[in-house]
Amino acid sequence: MKPKPWTMKEIKYLKENYKHMRISDLADKLGRTYGSIHSQRQKMGLTKEYDKREYALYKNDDLLHIGSMEELAKFRGVRKETIQYYATPAYRRRIEKRNNPGSGITLIRLDDDIA
């Protein structure tokens, strides 16, 4: 099946709203899939502030690394999208189905305002 072409109205909406709306909400509003929104956002070079935030990457209870998503991706030898996937509900469901559910990777955002 050939993907539905993006209209100028959809592109404008994406540009105006990508910073403050989740991809899933944009997908619902535009009647598109999560993957379609994510792909178009990348093609347009639209990035969110989370790209600059720091995260802690754990395996089981062991801290593996702290850094931005790009730094964590470099550390793990994977793409940044893989690191982002670790924070999704889909990844958590996948891990829960394993024989050893506690064996997955966990990504935690580190907030500046934690005292």
PyMOL commands that set and color helices and strands:
alter all, ss='L'
color gray80, all
select helices_A, chain A and resi 8-17+23-30+34-43+49-52+69-76+80-85+89-96+101-103
alter helices_A, ss='H'
color red, helices_A
select strands_A, chain A and resi 54-59+62-67+105-110
alter strands_A, ss='S'
color yellow, strands_A
deselect
rebuild
show_as cartoon
